[in-house]
Amino acid sequence: MVDAPEILRYSAFAATPEGGNPAGVVLDARGLSEQDMLRIAAEVGYSETAFVMGQAADAAVPRYRVRYWSPAAEVPFCGHATVATAVALAERVGAGPLIFDTNAGPVALDTAEQDGSVEVSFTSVEPEVREIDGVVLDQLLQTLSLTRSDLDPRFPPREAFAGNWHPVLVLADRELFHQFRFPPAEVAALMRAQGWLGTVTVLHATGAAEFMARNLFPVGRITEDPATGSAAASVGAYLRELAYPEQSVRIHQGAHVGRPSLLAVEIPATGGITVSGGATRL
């Protein structure tokens, strides 16, 4: 009989005291089965809960095996739960570099203490960007009550990967970005059919290096995610693929669900995309 694990709760990427994306963290998940982790994630009820399965012995940099579960299924990677887990570890063993071995691959992190809190930067796995099949794109747009003419012509739609695959749409009109509605069950069905285990990422450019984001996550039984680190990394990969001139951008998210969030994204010329933020204990 495995003892019930301690479940920590953090909010990551908060832009205001009431903002950010809540994540569950289990620092000692050794002995938990997949059924246990799915049950715990469903009981916690956040978009994701991270489970630390163990620490590698004799690694030059502290290295942990981490798995992520939504209330509905396991996901390969979760950015905000990664930040929450890194903060939880730093609070216990001190700040410094870390490596998380995830189902998407190894993720390098840096943690640093700043003014009494812990700031985290993680660098994604090697990203990929590909075109969205035209039929699938039209189906997605129709499900969101959008058309191709609603898209910003500067930003063609793509699928981007930095741990999870995310379709990325950029809307030209600010009001439409704020007001569009969608049927969660239909969007979830399309996401499952396409293997989109992360979010549907909808953006609006508000400046040269500023974007607003809505990340739809009904496949994880969350209508909209307040802050999505894997999507932010995927957006960085998407912008690099388009030869976007800015090497760092800020993504504002969560206002539509009452949890304002801010994600800082660094876009190097090659390699993984770096996303930064903090997390506070709930």
Solvent accessible surface area in square Angstrom, and as a share of the most:
residue,aa,sasa,rsa
1,M,236,1.05
2,V,74,0.43
3,D,124,0.64
4,A,98,0.76
5,P,33,0.21
6,E,122,0.55
7,I,48,0.24
8,L,4,0.02
9,R,88,0.32
10,Y,0,0.00
11,S,4,0.02
12,A,0,0.00
13,F,3,0.01
14,A,47,0.37
15,A,53,0.41
16,T,49,0.28
17,P,143,0.90
18,E,102,0.46
19,G,1,0.01
20,G,0,0.00
21,N,2,0.01
22,P,19,0.12
23,A,0,0.00
24,G,0,0.00
25,V,0,0.00
26,V,0,0.00
27,L,41,0.21
28,D,75,0.39
29,A,0,0.00
30,R,161,0.59
31,G,57,0.55
32,L,16,0.08
33,S,47,0.30
34,E,85,0.38
35,Q,132,0.59
36,D,36,0.19
37,M,1,0.00
38,L,62,0.31
39,R,118,0.43
40,I,3,0.02
41,A,1,0.01
42,A,49,0.38
43,E,117,0.52
44,V,16,0.09
45,G,38,0.37
46,Y,47,0.18
47,S,4,0.02
48,E,12,0.05
49,T,0,0.00
50,A,0,0.00
51,F,0,0.00
52,V,5,0.03
53,M,40,0.18
54,G,23,0.23
55,Q,106,0.47
56,A,46,0.36
57,A,89,0.69
58,D,151,0.78
59,A,41,0.32
60,A,114,0.88
61,V,48,0.27
62,P,53,0.33
63,R,78,0.28
64,Y,17,0.06
65,R,84,0.31
66,V,0,0.00
67,R,39,0.14
68,Y,0,0.00
69,W,17,0.06
70,S,2,0.01
71,P,14,0.09
72,A,31,0.24
73,A,49,0.38
74,E,40,0.18
75,V,8,0.05
76,P,33,0.21
77,F,3,0.01
78,C,6,0.04
79,G,1,0.01
80,H,1,0.01
81,A,0,0.00
82,T,0,0.00
83,V,0,0.00
84,A,0,0.00
85,T,0,0.00
86,A,0,0.00
87,V,1,0.00
88,A,0,0.00
89,L,13,0.07
90,A,6,0.04
91,E,95,0.43
92,R,111,0.40
93,V,106,0.61
94,G,36,0.34
95,A,46,0.35
96,G,21,0.21
97,P,73,0.46
98,L,10,0.05
99,I,38,0.19
100,F,0,0.00
101,D,39,0.20
102,T,11,0.07
103,N,71,0.36
104,A,26,0.20
105,G,19,0.18
106,P,79,0.50
107,V,2,0.01
108,A,54,0.42
109,L,5,0.03
110,D,87,0.45
111,T,9,0.05
112,A,46,0.36
113,E,123,0.55
114,Q,96,0.43
115,D,156,0.81
116,G,85,0.82
117,S,51,0.33
118,V,13,0.08
119,E,64,0.29
120,V,1,0.01
121,S,35,0.23
122,F,0,0.00
123,T,46,0.26
124,S,8,0.05
125,V,17,0.10
126,E,116,0.52
127,P,16,0.10
128,E,99,0.44
129,V,35,0.20
130,R,109,0.40
131,E,122,0.55
132,I,14,0.07
133,D,83,0.43
134,G,34,0.33
135,V,116,0.67
136,V,20,0.11
137,L,8,0.04
138,D,68,0.35
139,Q,90,0.40
140,L,0,0.00
141,L,3,0.02
142,Q,145,0.64
143,T,19,0.11
144,L,0,0.00
145,S,87,0.56
146,L,7,0.03
147,T,76,0.44
148,R,124,0.45
149,S,101,0.65
150,D,36,0.19
151,L,19,0.09
152,D,9,0.05
153,P,124,0.78
154,R,160,0.59
155,F,6,0.03
156,P,46,0.29
157,P,25,0.16
158,R,48,0.18
159,E,14,0.06
160,A,0,0.00
161,F,36,0.15
162,A,1,0.00
163,G,1,0.01
164,N,7,0.03
165,W,43,0.15
166,H,0,0.00
167,P,0,0.00
168,V,0,0.00
169,L,0,0.00
170,V,1,0.01
171,L,0,0.00
172,A,51,0.39
173,D,74,0.38
174,R,120,0.44
175,E,94,0.42
176,L,49,0.24
177,F,1,0.00
178,H,55,0.25
179,Q,108,0.48
180,F,8,0.03
181,R,164,0.60
182,F,27,0.11
183,P,48,0.30
184,P,60,0.38
185,A,80,0.62
186,E,104,0.47
187,V,0,0.00
188,A,6,0.05
189,A,51,0.39
190,L,8,0.04
191,M,0,0.00
192,R,149,0.55
193,A,80,0.62
194,Q,64,0.28
195,G,40,0.39
196,W,1,0.00
197,L,72,0.36
198,G,6,0.05
199,T,3,0.02
200,V,0,0.00
201,T,1,0.00
202,V,0,0.00
203,L,0,0.00
204,H,20,0.09
205,A,15,0.12
206,T,59,0.34
207,G,34,0.33
208,A,70,0.54
209,A,29,0.23
210,E,48,0.21
211,F,0,0.00
212,M,28,0.13
213,A,3,0.02
214,R,10,0.04
215,N,3,0.01
216,L,0,0.00
217,F,3,0.01
218,P,13,0.08
219,V,20,0.11
220,G,1,0.01
221,R,172,0.63
222,I,36,0.18
223,T,73,0.42
224,E,21,0.09
225,D,6,0.03
226,P,12,0.07
227,A,0,0.00
228,T,10,0.06
229,G,0,0.00
230,S,4,0.02
231,A,1,0.01
232,A,3,0.03
233,A,0,0.00
234,S,0,0.00
235,V,1,0.01
236,G,0,0.00
237,A,3,0.02
238,Y,0,0.00
239,L,1,0.00
240,R,58,0.21
241,E,107,0.48
242,L,48,0.24
243,A,86,0.67
244,Y,45,0.17
245,P,110,0.69
246,E,54,0.24
247,Q,130,0.58
248,S,49,0.31
249,V,2,0.01
250,R,109,0.40
251,I,3,0.02
252,H,66,0.29
253,Q,8,0.04
254,G,5,0.04
255,A,73,0.57
256,H,67,0.30
257,V,61,0.35
258,G,51,0.49
259,R,65,0.24
260,P,39,0.25
261,S,3,0.02
262,L,53,0.27
263,L,0,0.00
264,A,39,0.30
265,V,0,0.00
266,E,85,0.38
267,I,12,0.06
268,P,55,0.34
269,A,90,0.70
270,T,109,0.63
271,G,25,0.24
272,G,12,0.12
273,I,0,0.00
274,T,29,0.17
275,V,0,0.00
276,S,31,0.20
277,G,11,0.10
278,G,17,0.17
279,A,10,0.08
280,T,82,0.48
281,R,126,0.46
282,L,107,0.53
